Amino acid sequence: MKALSLRLGQFAVCALLVTAMFRYALNLCIGKESMLAAVSCSVVYFCLMYYIGYHFGEKDAVENGYHDIGFRFHLATYVICFGVGIGAHYIGWYTEPLKAMAITAISWGIGLLIHFIFFLIAQKSTIKGYAREEIFQ
């Protein structure tokens, strides 16, 4: 199974843009001390990320026949979110302290590790990344 695909790349570009816009908007909301705006911004960000992940993930599964239970997209999201978060911190958008970001990264990393374990279990029931049911119909 190829780890990188066109749809994963398209997802990564969209996720990078949406995450950078979210961090900027969150910085503005925090600067204005508006909790409602910050929460609204976070909900919109969640919905957008879910939609683009679902959209590109479905297309990737159909076009490439990958049976990876979304792990590659989850890993890409993890790297992009924390990469942009750390970058935002160092350019002066103080949306959250580095300590809080580290705690979030560790917590999310544990969830990612669990997802990886389920990914490995799912891969045992496939042949070169393709579901056995799809090959032997």
Secondary structure, 3 states (H helix, E strand, C coil): CCCCCHHHHHHHHHHHHHHHHHHHHHHHHHHCCCHHHHHHHHHHHHHHHHHHHHHHHHHHHHHHCCCCCCHHHHHHHHHHHHHHHHHHHHCCCCCCCHHHHHHHHHHHHHHHHHHHHHHHHHHHCEECCEEHHHHCC
